[in-house]
Amino acid sequence: MSERRDDKAWLPWAIWLGGLMPAAMLALRGFTGDLGANPVAEALNACGELAIKVLLLCLACTPLRIVFGWTWQMRARKHLGLLAFTYASLHFGIYVGLDKVGALSSILADIVERPFIIVGLTAFLLLVPLAVTSTKSAIKKLGGKRWNRLHQLVYVVAVLAMVHFVMRAKKDTTEAYAHGAVLALLLGVRVVDRVRRRSRARTVTA
Amino acid sequence: MAKPGDDVPIRSSEITSEKDYASRPKPGVPPDPEPDLGFNPARRRFIRNAALAVGGATAFGGALLAITKRRGGAPPPELSALPALSVAETPSARALASVALASNDTPTPLEDITTYNNFYEFGLGKEDPAFMAGTLRPRPWTLKITGEAHKPEEIGIDDLTRLFPLEERIYRMRCVEAWSMVIPWLGFPLGKLIERAQPTSRAKYVAFKTLHDPEQMPGQRTQVLPWPYVEGLRIDEAMHPLAILSVGLYGRTLPNQNGAPIRLVVPWKYGFKGIKSIVEIRLVEEEPPTTWNRAAPSEYGFYANVNPEVDHPRWSQASERRIGELSRRSTLPFNGYAEQVAHLYEGLDLRRHF
């Protein structure tokens, strides 16, 4: 019995050990001077890209259940969300600490004047309450329904992250739009599922 | 959203299997003992989980690295193989060699100059040109000087360097993306070439054009920018002694990724004005179209003079990161060449003509 309950105990370990590998690689490349001519920009972009990619993986868990009926990945969802938040924090930390070197006036000017910074910052700030309430006790405290409603913010975060990605591109928006298309697919599966369940529920009650 | 109490149909994936149902814990009945496999089942579980964790981590980490991988593969061609160039040691050439250079403007390492390039004809990534520009054939190469000139001509690249003695110019290079380098160029004043063509009185501007050949420049197969790349200067800007056509850097022939065999360098303007791999220079009466201005007119102007006061919509131009440095430097008006060039723009509203 206990073995059955524990048979996915390895999953969080795999996600965190594997998920932090790119961060470790970046750190290693940084220390050995292997991040190219502009290491700050390289690390900044890499962490932003990882945040978006891991967030998309996190948002793929539910569609996998809807489409294929799989359930094992639902246990990964929380950890993927926290991993995405980790990379978003690194991205934000590098922007503040290394790109802007903590120059507050320059950061404030960016926030006021540059829409793409405002959008990215908003996405990051909206992730914070989700990360804070990722524990079991937080779910209990908030109640499942309120917790669910709060965590629907992740859809807003994902859309804002895509807008940030597209706006930042100088001319090569292809990559950003490709990520946006994946997000649209993942959200589309949810919408179709919801509509179908609702109409089925209606025919059952009718 | 289904509300509690709604009659939502149960999906087949949610139904407990018969096997699981049969083995559910029953009150009063002790669960089946663990089967005896010869060693501690807890230890067995631990080994199994550890193996799965390590295997899963390797797979997941490897997948993440793969989908975010930048560039690997063959290294860029060896730069030391490029022919060395000889430099004129005349006093006038030496006078401009390090004009307006500050003591902390040390030349950026060759490796950075040749691996961090914006040259969309060879890919959109900064490292792409170093890997991709091997397809460019910089020799033989002909540069055409045409338009409003009494003596238009076509000159072979090696004849050019025989006609005009090469000078070393150590210039700051400020990219519109808020990074900068210090580059020891080899070249000759653009004005000397224009003088030789004898401009007519209608020659008010100079238009430049890059090679258009998707065979040699694979990036031109995608329409990220309207090809070929074109740039332009007012004729008085072009005649300024600091504006040069460069054919080399660090004492050697120009590497392909830096715009071989001949490129424009205008140190008081943003880097994108420095059009690469030029095939045609045309003297014209009207302000010529310029590529980035055509692509995004609100972001890139015709003048593109370095100006810390006028921000780009996506980034501040007040400061810059010098490649090789971690902290930021203040950006100087006209990239620090104000004393030499500011008079060209007297009476011009630099906020409007950015």
Contacts between the chains, C-beta under 8 A, distances in Angstrom:
chain1	res1	chain2	res2	distance
A	1	B	23	7.5
A	1	B	25	6.6
A	1	B	31	5.1
A	1	B	32	7.9
A	3	B	34	7.7
A	3	B	41	7.5
A	3	B	45	6.1
A	6	B	45	6.5
A	6	B	49	7.3
A	9	B	49	5.2
A	10	B	48	7.9
A	10	B	49	4.3
A	10	B	50	7.4
A	10	B	51	8.0
A	10	B	52	3.8
A	10	B	53	4.0
A	10	B	56	6.1
A	11	B	53	8.0
A	11	B	56	6.8
A	13	B	49	7.7
A	13	B	53	3.7
A	13	B	56	7.5
A	13	B	57	6.7
A	14	B	52	7.0
A	14	B	53	5.0
A	14	B	54	7.8
A	14	B	55	7.5
A	14	B	56	2.7
A	14	B	57	4.5
A	14	B	59	7.6
A	14	B	60	5.7
A	15	B	56	7.6
A	15	B	57	7.7
A	15	B	60	6.3
A	16	B	57	7.8
A	17	B	53	6.7
A	17	B	54	7.4
A	17	B	57	3.5
A	17	B	61	7.0
A	18	B	56	6.6
A	18	B	57	3.7
A	18	B	58	6.6
A	18	B	59	6.9
A	18	B	60	3.3
A	18	B	61	3.4
A	18	B	62	7.5
A	18	B	63	7.9
A	18	B	64	6.9
A	19	B	60	6.4
A	19	B	61	6.9
A	19	B	64	6.7
A	20	B	61	7.8
A	21	B	57	7.4
A	21	B	61	3.2
A	21	B	62	7.6
A	21	B	64	6.6
A	21	B	65	6.4
A	22	B	61	7.1
A	22	B	64	5.2
A	22	B	65	5.6
A	22	B	68	6.2
A	25	B	65	6.6
A	36	B	115	6.6
A	36	B	116	6.4
A	36	B	126	7.2
A	36	B	127	6.3
A	37	B	108	8.0
A	37	B	111	7.8
A	37	B	112	3.8
A	37	B	115	6.0
A	37	B	116	3.5
A	37	B	126	7.3
A	37	B	323	4.9
A	37	B	324	7.5
A	38	B	116	6.2
A	38	B	126	7.3
A	38	B	179	5.9
A	38	B	321	6.9
A	38	B	323	6.0
A	40	B	321	6.7
A	40	B	326	6.9
A	41	B	179	7.4
A	41	B	321	7.8
A	46	B	68	6.4
A	49	B	68	5.6
A	50	B	64	6.9
A	50	B	68	5.9
A	53	B	64	7.2
A	53	B	67	6.2
A	53	B	68	6.6
A	54	B	64	7.5
A	65	B	13	7.6
A	69	B	11	7.6
A	69	B	12	7.6
A	69	B	13	3.8
A	71	B	13	7.1
A	98	B	326	6.9
A	99	B	321	7.9
A	100	B	328	7.8
A	101	B	326	7.5
A	101	B	327	5.3
A	101	B	328	6.0
A	103	B	319	8.0
A	103	B	328	7.4
A	106	B	316	6.5
A	106	B	318	7.2
A	106	B	319	6.9
A	109	B	316	6.2
A	109	B	318	7.9
A	110	B	315	8.0
A	110	B	316	6.6
A	113	B	311	6.7
A	113	B	316	7.7
A	114	B	313	7.2
A	114	B	314	6.0
A	114	B	315	7.0
A	114	B	316	7.8
A	115	B	313	8.0
A	116	B	314	5.6
A	167	B	314	7.2
A	168	B	314	6.9
A	170	B	177	7.6
A	171	B	120	7.6
A	171	B	124	7.6
A	171	B	224	5.2
A	171	B	225	6.6
A	171	B	295	6.3
A	171	B	296	7.6
A	172	B	124	4.3
A	172	B	224	6.1
A	194	B	1	7.3
A	197	B	2	6.8
A	197	B	8	6.9
A	198	B	2	7.9
A	200	B	9	6.0
A	201	B	2	6.6
A	201	B	6	6.1
A	201	B	7	6.6
A	201	B	8	5.6
A	201	B	9	7.2
A	204	B	7	5.5
A	204	B	9	6.1
A	205	B	7	5.6
